[in-house]
Amino acid sequence: MKRVLFFLGQLNDRDVEWMLNNGSKANLSVGDKLISKGEEINNLFIILSGKLAVYTSDDPHQVIATLEAGEIVGEMSFLESRPPSVSVIVTEEAVVYQIPREAINNRFRTNMEFKANFHYALALFLSNRLRKTTDQLGYGNPEEEDYIDTNVLDGVAKAGSRFGQILHKFSEV
C-alpha cells in the first residue's frame, strides 16, 4: 500500500480529481491477464483490490512478485514507451483503476505542473521499488527498511486520503 502513497502524495488535489474523472474501473477475474509480456499496453493501472502475479516466462507458476492493493502497474512501459518485459495475471479477483496513456499524455501537453509532479511521483515510486528489491536480494540496509524521507512523508497523509477517494468513487460504480 505504501507505494501508491508515494505516487499520490506528490500530486495536488486538482491532479487527483483529473485522474478520477479520466480513469475507469475494471473488474478482473482469476486467470485474466492484465499485462502480456511483449505486448503494448495503453493504460497505467492502480490496483484497488485483489492479487496479481508477475512472471517472466511462459509458465505463470514461476512467479517473481505478487502485487496487491496500492501497487501501480505498467509504469515502466508508460515511461519508456516499450512493451513490458513481464506478464501480470490475476490470482485473486481484482479491481484496478486504469488511466489511458493518451489521456495522460494530453494532460502533459496542457499542464506542465501535472507533468512535473507526475514524473517526480513515478521516480519516487520506482526508487522505493528498487530499494525493496535490493533489500530482498540481501544488499540493503535493514536499519533503513521502513525509512521514509521527511519531504515525502508530508504528502503521505494526503495520499492516504486521495487513495480513499479513488476507492470510494469506484465502490459506487
C-alpha positions as CSV (number, residue, x, y, z in Angstrom):
1,M,0.0,0.0,0.0
2,K,2.9,2.4,0.8
3,R,3.9,2.6,-2.9
4,V,0.7,4.3,-4.2
5,L,1.1,6.8,-1.3
6,F,4.5,7.8,-2.7
7,F,2.8,8.5,-6.0
8,L,-0.4,10.2,-4.9
9,G,1.4,12.2,-2.2
10,Q,3.2,14.2,-4.9
11,L,0.1,15.2,-6.8
12,N,-2.1,18.1,-5.9
13,D,-5.9,17.9,-5.4
14,R,-6.6,19.1,-9.0
15,D,-4.4,16.3,-10.4
16,V,-6.1,13.6,-8.4
17,E,-9.5,15.0,-9.4
18,W,-8.4,14.9,-13.0
19,M,-7.3,11.3,-12.6
20,L,-10.6,10.4,-11.0
21,N,-12.5,11.9,-13.9
22,N,-10.3,10.4,-16.7
23,G,-9.8,6.9,-15.4
24,S,-12.1,3.9,-15.2
25,K,-12.6,0.8,-13.1
26,A,-12.0,-2.7,-14.4
27,N,-13.1,-5.8,-12.7
28,L,-10.8,-8.7,-13.3
29,S,-11.4,-12.5,-12.7
30,V,-8.8,-15.1,-11.7
31,G,-6.7,-16.0,-14.7
32,D,-7.2,-12.7,-16.6
33,K,-4.0,-11.2,-18.0
34,L,-3.7,-7.6,-17.1
35,I,-0.4,-7.3,-19.0
36,S,1.2,-9.7,-21.5
37,K,5.0,-9.8,-21.9
38,G,6.0,-8.1,-25.2
39,E,2.5,-6.6,-25.9
40,E,2.0,-2.9,-25.8
41,I,-0.2,-1.5,-23.0
42,N,-2.2,1.6,-23.3
43,N,-3.0,2.2,-19.6
44,L,-1.4,2.9,-16.3
45,F,-3.0,0.8,-13.6
46,I,-3.5,1.2,-9.8
47,I,-4.6,-2.0,-8.1
48,L,-7.6,-1.2,-5.8
49,S,-8.2,-4.8,-4.6
50,G,-7.2,-8.4,-5.2
51,K,-3.9,-10.1,-6.0
52,L,-1.9,-10.4,-9.2
53,A,1.2,-12.3,-10.0
54,V,4.2,-11.1,-12.1
55,Y,6.2,-13.6,-14.1
56,T,8.7,-13.5,-17.0
57,S,8.4,-17.0,-18.5
58,D,5.6,-18.7,-20.3
59,D,4.9,-20.6,-17.1
60,P,2.6,-18.5,-14.9
61,H,3.6,-20.6,-11.9
62,Q,7.1,-19.2,-11.9
63,V,6.0,-16.0,-10.0
64,I,8.7,-13.4,-9.4
65,A,6.4,-11.0,-7.5
66,T,2.9,-10.6,-6.1
67,L,1.0,-7.4,-6.4
68,E,-1.8,-6.2,-4.1
69,A,-3.9,-3.1,-3.4
70,G,-1.9,0.1,-3.7
71,E,0.5,-1.1,-6.4
72,I,1.0,0.7,-9.6
73,V,1.4,-1.4,-12.7
74,G,2.5,-0.5,-16.2
75,E,4.6,2.4,-15.1
76,M,7.8,1.3,-16.8
77,S,6.2,0.8,-20.2
78,F,4.5,4.1,-19.7
79,L,7.8,5.9,-19.1
80,E,9.8,4.1,-21.7
81,S,7.1,3.6,-24.4
82,R,8.4,0.0,-24.7
83,P,6.5,-3.3,-24.4
84,P,6.5,-4.8,-20.9
85,S,9.2,-7.4,-20.0
86,V,6.9,-9.3,-17.8
87,S,3.3,-10.6,-17.7
88,V,0.8,-9.9,-15.0
89,I,-2.0,-12.3,-14.2
90,V,-4.9,-12.1,-11.7
91,T,-4.6,-14.7,-9.0
92,E,-7.4,-13.4,-6.8
93,E,-10.4,-11.4,-8.1
94,A,-9.2,-7.9,-8.6
95,V,-10.4,-4.4,-9.3
96,V,-8.0,-2.0,-11.0
97,Y,-8.2,1.7,-11.8
98,Q,-6.9,2.4,-15.3
99,I,-5.9,5.7,-16.8
100,P,-5.4,5.8,-20.6
101,R,-1.8,6.7,-21.7
102,E,-3.3,9.0,-24.3
103,A,-5.3,11.0,-21.7
104,I,-2.2,11.4,-19.5
105,N,-0.1,12.5,-22.4
106,N,-2.7,15.0,-23.5
107,R,-2.8,16.4,-19.9
108,F,1.1,16.6,-20.0
109,R,0.8,18.9,-23.1
110,T,-1.6,21.3,-21.4
111,N,-0.4,21.2,-17.8
112,M,3.4,21.3,-17.1
113,E,2.9,21.3,-13.3
114,F,1.0,18.0,-13.6
115,K,3.7,16.6,-15.9
116,A,6.4,17.5,-13.4
117,N,4.5,16.2,-10.4
118,F,3.5,13.0,-12.2
119,H,7.1,12.2,-13.3
120,Y,8.5,13.1,-9.8
121,A,5.9,10.8,-8.2
122,L,6.8,7.9,-10.6
123,A,10.5,8.5,-9.8
124,L,9.8,8.2,-6.1
125,F,7.7,5.1,-6.6
126,L,10.4,3.4,-8.7
127,S,13.1,4.4,-6.3
128,N,11.2,2.7,-3.5
129,R,10.7,-0.4,-5.6
130,L,14.4,-0.6,-6.4
131,R,15.3,-0.2,-2.7
132,K,12.9,-3.0,-1.8
133,T,14.3,-5.3,-4.5
134,T,17.9,-4.5,-3.3
135,D,16.8,-5.4,0.3
136,Q,15.2,-8.7,-0.9
137,L,18.4,-9.6,-2.6
138,G,20.2,-9.1,0.7
139,Y,22.2,-6.0,-0.2
140,G,20.0,-3.4,1.6
141,N,20.5,-1.8,4.9
142,P,18.0,-3.3,7.4
143,E,18.1,-0.2,9.6
144,E,16.6,1.8,6.8
145,E,13.9,-0.7,5.8
146,D,11.0,1.5,6.9
147,Y,12.7,4.9,6.5
148,I,10.7,7.5,4.6
149,D,12.2,10.8,3.6
150,T,10.6,13.6,5.6
151,N,9.9,15.5,2.3
152,V,7.9,12.6,1.1
153,L,6.3,11.9,4.4
154,D,4.4,15.2,4.3
155,G,2.5,14.0,1.2
156,V,1.7,10.6,2.6
157,A,-1.2,11.6,4.8
158,K,-2.8,13.4,1.9
159,A,-2.1,10.5,-0.3
160,G,-4.0,8.1,2.0
161,S,-7.0,10.4,1.8
162,R,-6.6,10.5,-2.0
163,F,-6.4,6.8,-2.4
164,G,-9.6,6.6,-0.2
165,Q,-11.3,9.0,-2.7
166,I,-10.4,6.6,-5.6
167,L,-11.7,3.6,-3.7
168,H,-14.9,5.4,-2.7
169,K,-15.6,6.6,-6.2
170,F,-15.2,3.2,-7.7
171,S,-17.1,1.4,-5.0
172,E,-20.2,3.4,-6.2
173,V,-19.8,2.4,-9.8
